Amino acid sequence: MPAFIRNVTLSPHPHQPGALCCEVHFNPAAWQDTLFSQLGILRPAHLARAVPKRLAEYLAGRYACQQILRHWGITADITSGSNREPLWPPAVAGSLSHSAERALALLIPARYGLSPGVDIEMADARTLLSIASAIATPEEQAQFSTCGLTDYHGLLLTFSAKESLFKALYPQVGRYFGCDAAALYALDMAQQQFVLQLRETLAPAAVRGTLYRGNFSLTNGGVMTSLFCAG
């Protein structure tokens, strides 16, 4: 295994039968252009002029996907659509995320009829707090202290949860939508669960008022969120 890949963990999703997670810790400083061929990952044309950091993140994410697909006996390249979204094989639905030196893939067989969303986030506190109003309304932010969260962790969790929702709904919606499209409806710190509610209709099966329940974990100053929508 090249020095670029530090550690790989493949595990079942703790709350959704059939889903698998693969977390990859990678070393951007060990980046080499030959890694795509060494790891058997297709290098897309749109990254021809990308900087090493972007290449490293892309490769680590696709490598995480590759590990799950191989576990299921599937050989396929995860290419990108017109908006750079991952294009999954017909038998699979999935989601990707990366932050700092971590990449995470969450995949589930298509027969479950679910679309997953996953997100990992770490952010500079000053930067995050400066854009608080773009992430959460005052009503949403009021829940943070009630749940024993600092503003930083509350905003980070809310942003990540909405990113996971975006990724899960994108196959239905087919366009970008912002944080204001959904509101933080509830937080359960004991169960590490969140609930988001749509504030607008995004698709025939994603109408205003729809609730989506997901899971989160707060670790090492960061957050990981995931959820599943009906596909």
Secondary structure per residue as TSV (DSSP state, phi and psi in degrees):
chain	resnum	aa	ss	phi	psi
A	1	M	-	360.0	127.2
A	2	P	-	-59.8	154.4
A	3	A	T	-60.6	-19.3
A	4	F	T	-59.8	-40.4
A	5	I	E	-90.7	114.5
A	6	R	E	-89.4	-40.7
A	7	N	E	-159.3	144.3
A	8	V	E	-131.4	128.5
A	9	T	E	-125.2	121.4
A	10	L	E	-111.0	125.5
A	11	S	E	-151.5	153.7
A	12	P	E	-68.2	148.6
A	13	H	-	-67.5	131.3
A	14	P	S	-68.6	-13.5
A	15	H	S	-124.7	-3.9
A	16	Q	S	-132.6	106.2
A	17	P	T	-55.5	140.9
A	18	G	T	91.5	-21.1
A	19	A	-	-88.8	143.0
A	20	L	E	-121.6	142.3
A	21	C	E	-112.0	143.3
A	22	C	E	-131.3	119.9
A	23	E	E	-108.1	129.4
A	24	V	E	-119.6	125.4
A	25	H	E	-99.1	127.9
A	26	F	E	-130.8	163.6
A	27	N	-	-115.6	97.7
A	28	P	G	-57.7	-28.4
A	29	A	G	-68.1	-18.5
A	30	A	G	-93.7	13.3
A	31	W	-	-61.5	136.0
A	32	Q	-	-140.3	144.6
A	33	D	T	-63.0	-21.4
A	34	T	T	-77.5	-7.0
A	35	L	H	-64.5	-34.1
A	36	F	H	-56.3	-49.8
A	37	S	H	-70.5	-37.0
A	38	Q	H	-62.1	-38.5
A	39	L	H	-94.7	-0.9
A	40	G	T	71.4	34.8
A	41	I	-	-110.6	132.2
A	42	L	-	-70.4	127.8
A	43	R	-	-90.0	119.1
A	44	P	-	-75.8	153.0
A	45	A	G	-63.0	-33.1
A	46	H	G	-70.4	-9.2
A	47	L	G	-103.0	16.8
A	48	A	T	-58.1	-35.1
A	49	R	T	-112.0	15.6
A	50	A	-	-70.0	151.2
A	51	V	-	-76.0	157.9
A	52	P	H	-52.8	-38.1
A	53	K	H	-59.1	-47.2
A	54	R	H	-65.7	-40.4
A	55	L	H	-62.5	-41.9
A	56	A	H	-63.7	-43.3
A	57	E	H	-63.9	-45.2
A	58	Y	H	-61.3	-47.7
A	59	L	H	-63.8	-42.9
A	60	A	H	-62.8	-40.3
A	61	G	H	-64.4	-45.1
A	62	R	H	-67.6	-32.7
A	63	Y	H	-65.4	-39.3
A	64	A	H	-61.2	-43.7
A	65	C	H	-60.7	-44.2
A	66	Q	H	-57.6	-38.2
A	67	Q	H	-65.7	-39.8
A	68	I	H	-69.5	-44.9
A	69	L	H	-60.5	-42.8
A	70	R	H	-63.2	-37.3
A	71	H	H	-60.2	-33.4
A	72	W	T	-91.5	3.1
A	73	G	T	75.0	27.0
A	74	I	-	-108.0	130.7
A	75	T	-	-111.6	115.2
A	76	A	-	-162.0	149.0
A	77	D	-	-92.1	133.3
A	78	I	-	-91.7	98.1
A	79	T	E	-88.0	-171.5
A	80	S	E	-124.2	147.2
A	81	G	-	-85.7	-170.4
A	82	S	T	-64.8	-25.3
A	83	N	T	-105.5	21.7
A	84	R	S	69.7	13.7
A	85	E	-	-75.5	146.1
A	86	P	E	-64.1	139.7
A	87	L	E	-106.3	116.0
A	88	W	-	-93.7	152.2
A	89	P	-	-60.4	154.2
A	90	P	T	-55.7	-29.0
A	91	A	T	-84.1	1.1
A	92	V	E	-138.3	146.1
A	93	A	E	-120.9	145.4
A	94	G	E	-156.8	176.5
A	95	S	E	-152.8	152.1
A	96	L	E	-132.3	151.7
A	97	S	E	-155.3	156.9
A	98	H	E	-150.4	150.6
A	99	S	E	-158.3	130.2
A	100	A	T	55.5	-112.5
A	101	E	T	-115.2	28.7
A	102	R	E	-125.1	142.8
A	103	A	E	-131.0	144.4
A	104	L	E	-137.0	133.0
A	105	A	E	-120.3	139.1
A	106	L	E	-128.8	114.9
A	107	L	E	-126.4	151.4
A	108	I	E	-145.4	140.0
A	109	P	E	-57.5	141.6
A	110	A	G	-61.7	-24.0
A	111	R	G	-63.5	-17.2
A	112	Y	G	-77.1	-14.6
A	113	G	-	68.1	29.6
A	114	L	E	-121.3	150.4
A	115	S	E	-116.8	116.3
A	116	P	E	-87.9	156.2
A	117	G	E	-135.2	135.7
A	118	V	E	-139.4	147.1
A	119	D	E	-152.5	138.5
A	120	I	E	-122.9	137.9
A	121	E	E	-138.2	140.8
A	122	M	-	-138.5	139.5
A	123	A	-	-148.8	152.6
A	124	D	-	-66.8	129.0
A	125	A	H	-58.6	-43.0
A	126	R	H	-63.2	-43.3
A	127	T	H	-64.1	-45.2
A	128	L	H	-62.6	-46.3
A	129	L	H	-65.9	-27.6
A	130	S	H	-71.9	-19.3
A	131	I	T	-114.8	22.9
A	132	A	H	-53.5	-42.6
A	133	S	H	-67.3	-21.1
A	134	A	H	-82.7	-16.4
A	135	I	H	-96.4	-44.3
A	136	A	-	-146.0	144.6
A	137	T	-	-75.2	165.1
A	138	P	H	-55.8	-35.4
A	139	E	H	-65.6	-40.5
A	140	E	H	-66.4	-43.6
A	141	Q	H	-65.3	-26.8
A	142	A	H	-64.3	-22.0
A	143	Q	H	-74.3	-20.6
A	144	F	H	-61.8	-53.5
A	145	S	H	-66.4	-33.9
A	146	T	H	-59.8	-33.8
A	147	C	T	-93.5	3.5
A	148	G	T	79.0	21.9
A	149	L	-	-99.7	143.4
A	150	T	-	-70.4	162.3
A	151	D	H	-58.7	-39.8
A	152	Y	H	-59.6	-53.8
A	153	H	H	-67.9	-34.1
A	154	G	H	-64.2	-44.5
A	155	L	H	-67.2	-41.5
A	156	L	H	-62.0	-44.7
A	157	L	H	-63.8	-44.0
A	158	T	H	-64.2	-44.8
A	159	F	H	-61.6	-45.6
A	160	S	H	-64.2	-42.1
A	161	A	H	-60.3	-41.6
A	162	K	H	-70.6	-31.0
A	163	E	H	-65.9	-42.4
A	164	S	H	-62.2	-41.1
A	165	L	H	-63.1	-43.6
A	166	F	H	-56.7	-46.9
A	167	K	H	-65.3	-39.1
A	168	A	H	-69.7	-34.5
A	169	L	H	-89.1	-15.7
A	170	Y	H	-54.4	-41.7
A	171	P	H	-58.0	-28.8
A	172	Q	H	-85.4	-41.2
A	173	V	H	-82.4	-42.0
A	174	G	-	72.4	17.3
A	175	R	S	-154.8	166.3
A	176	Y	-	-77.1	145.6
A	177	F	-	-143.5	154.0
A	178	G	-	-95.3	-176.2
A	179	C	G	-63.3	-25.6
A	180	D	G	-75.1	-5.9
A	181	A	G	-75.8	-17.5
A	182	A	E	-139.5	154.1
A	183	A	E	-121.5	146.7
A	184	L	E	-70.4	113.9
A	185	Y	E	-93.8	-38.0
A	186	A	E	-159.3	151.7
A	187	L	E	-132.3	133.2
A	188	D	E	-122.3	100.6
A	189	M	T	-68.6	-35.4
A	190	A	T	-64.6	-41.8
A	191	Q	T	-91.3	-6.0
A	192	Q	T	53.7	52.5
A	193	Q	E	-126.4	150.7
A	194	F	E	-130.4	158.5
A	195	V	E	-129.9	128.6
A	196	L	E	-109.7	148.1
A	197	Q	E	-124.7	130.4
A	198	L	E	-67.5	135.4
A	199	R	S	-98.8	-5.2
A	200	E	S	-151.4	160.7
A	201	T	-	-83.1	125.5
A	202	L	-	-107.7	-26.6
A	203	A	B	-162.0	164.3
A	204	P	T	-53.5	-34.2
A	205	A	T	-99.7	6.4
A	206	A	B	-132.2	79.3
A	207	V	-	-100.9	161.2
A	208	R	T	-52.8	134.2
A	209	G	T	95.8	-13.5
A	210	T	-	-64.0	137.2
A	211	L	E	-102.3	139.6
A	212	Y	E	-129.0	124.4
A	213	R	E	-101.8	134.9
A	214	G	E	-138.8	-178.7
A	215	N	E	-123.5	154.6
A	216	F	E	-143.9	161.1
A	217	S	E	-143.2	137.8
A	218	L	E	-106.3	117.3
A	219	T	E	-144.6	140.1
A	220	N	T	49.9	41.2
A	221	G	T	77.6	3.8
A	222	G	E	-123.9	-172.4
A	223	V	E	-145.2	147.6
A	224	M	E	-126.0	133.1
A	225	T	E	-128.5	154.7
A	226	S	E	-154.8	152.7
A	227	L	E	-158.1	167.1
A	228	F	E	-130.9	132.2
A	229	C	E	-111.1	154.0
A	230	A	E	-60.8	129.4
A	231	G	-	-78.7	360.0
